[in-house]
Amino acid sequence: MSTTRSAPEAMTVSRDVELTSESGRGPRERPASMIGPGLLLLIFAVYCLAPLWWLFVASTKTLGELTTTPGMWFGPDFHLFSNIGDMVAYDNGIFLRWMVNSVLYAGVGSAVGTLLAAMAGYALAKYVFPGREVLFNSILAGVLVPATALALPLFLIAVKAGLVDTYWAVFIPSIVSPFGVYLSRVYAAAAVPDELLEAARLDGAGEFRTFATIALRLMTPALVTIFLLQFVAIWNNFLLPLIMLQDGNLFPLTLGLYAWNSQIQAAPQVRLFAIVGSFVSIVPLIIAFLSLQRFWRSGLAAHAVK
């Protein structure tokens, strides 16, 4: 069969190859086609970052400058660090106590919750036992139940157990994550090969050792996702501490800042402290996301190679 091209056809092909090699883009990747999606992403970015920008700007002002200067721009002087110092010193340093409580609730709770979700998801994905699908569907139904519907039952259980107004009243419900179990099962079924588990068993590894040394490492991207979702959910949790806690020394940041905000009429300076505290409270979340995002990238790269 002849593969000779006609002169006009050969010129067209050579021109397309030349244009592609010069621009470094395919024929469908035109700069004009990126304007719409880029503009839409820019609008969403501004929408999401505008409240954070206002919070940062307001934290650098004095109490009087909050109403006398434009809300989205800085005042004459930069008072952020002095405001943080005044806030930390207010009420015998109660803010630091709230910060430590939030770190304990969110850090320890999300770590324990992630481990439990990983164990449950791995078992549901890799073991066959009677009632497995019924159990999984029951856990999946828990994802659909709103937290407000569980508030009253949890409070009544805590009253019966004598846990009200203790750390355990907030910590124990926080370690349960139905969505984490669901995500762990889906990821374990896709990322942990059965052949690798069988090879480990033939080498004499027990079930727990196989899970700890093989499955957990392969499930790292999913576990980081579960940890961050749990961390953010517990850190931002307001309703559960509100109904469980009465002692101010046990409050997390969310409930403590709410208590400050309710005192604005009696103590106007607390308004500035509540704003500065809200800004400081988002810093641990930013640090957590920035420090753990490399695990997502490594997980995506590994599965792309596969």
Beta strands, then each sheet from edge to edge (+ up, - down):
end
